[in-house]
Amino acid sequence: MEQPILALVAIACVAAAVVWGRSAMRHQVSWQRVEGEYGAASDQSVLARASFRKELHASVLYGVLAVACGVVAIVGTPESEALFGFILVPVIVSIVYSRDFRKVARIAEDRTQIERKAEEVLSQDELAPKKWAARLAPDELPDFPGFELGRVYEAGTGLMAGDFYDVFRVSPTRIAAVIGDVTGHGIEPSITAFQAKYLLRVFLRQYRDPAQALEELNSQMSALERVEEFISLCVVVFDTESGTLRVCSAGHPAGWLWHAKEVRPLRATGPLLMLDPDASYHSKEIDLDPGDLVLLYTDGLAEARSGDQFFGEERIANTLRRDPGVPPDVLCKSLLEAAKDFATEPVDDDTAILAIRRS
């Protein structure tokens, strides 16, 4: 062997190649896991792949240097020994800090796992309000022979929804449609809305007159003593046997009824729920003909604002008046789009719209 010192350098290069190779293997595991979860084109995958290639490059480089030093050690010259001797500097650094390199690779892998778990938590946090809103204002409603239903719900800027609607059968010949809104934003009003919606199902099956059901609901909800919460709510019960509807409204924005070629308001017949535990309510009975349509909504629609002007009840009524034969789902979507086009400020309140036509 012509240059024994270079033989030692070659051995050192082999050791450095192994150090970087082990680090590259750990980075490769991390890269493959990230790619499997986020896809090859994701930023996370690109960064993980780059880290792996950097480690692999260092390992290959030291491997090549090990071969070169070995060859020169056998057939080289004294001058080449001095030149290749400088390679010992990065080699020594790699060996000395080998533990740190492996630690960095492990930290990178652990960080990837932490980021994945954090994204899972965040996705659940984002999904929870949507799932809750789907309970209060579902995208799908049951089909009822003899009726056409339309509905739309638009979330405001609040985290949780306080608007709700419901359509359900209370007897073989009676169908109830409900829409309501709890004051405030956040989890507490949303829980109140959930309680009111499902308690009302019970009371509307128990009492034939919706006014009695609202009085019982008001009594039960007032007992919760949530002094900063109030509920506006409108109930319409369709009776297919008598060909009538009965409506009762607890301080809710005026609904509209298309009947006998006229648009009639369905105004409040009692105060807001949870305002007075002893409040009384009354209902109105109206004839219901084929083709008649009931339109209900929460205040987010009427209060869409353009400067000092609100979208208002009359614009809502005029939309129905212009095309009373429009399908209920089209009417709901058209009203929401009209309110958005009218507004010059973001609509920060939840908006629910419900339309029911007797076919």
Protein Blocks (a to p, Z undefined) as FASTA:
>chain_A
ZZlmlmmmmmmmmmmmmmmmmmmmmmmmmmmmmmmmnopkbmklmmmmmmmmmmmmmmmm
mmmmmmmmmmmmmmmcfklmmmmmmmmmmmmmmmmmmmmmmmmmmmmmmmmmmmmmmmmm
mmmmmmmmmmmmmmmmcfbdcddehiacdddddddfbfbdcbdcddddfbfkbccddddd
dededjklmmmmmmmmmmmmmmmmmpmblklmmmmmmmmmmmnopakbccddddddddfk
nopacdddehiacddddeehiacddddfbdcehklmkbccddddddddehiacddddfkl
mmpcehjbcfbjmlmmmmmmmmmmbcfklmmmmmmmmmmmmpmbdcfbdcdddddddZZ
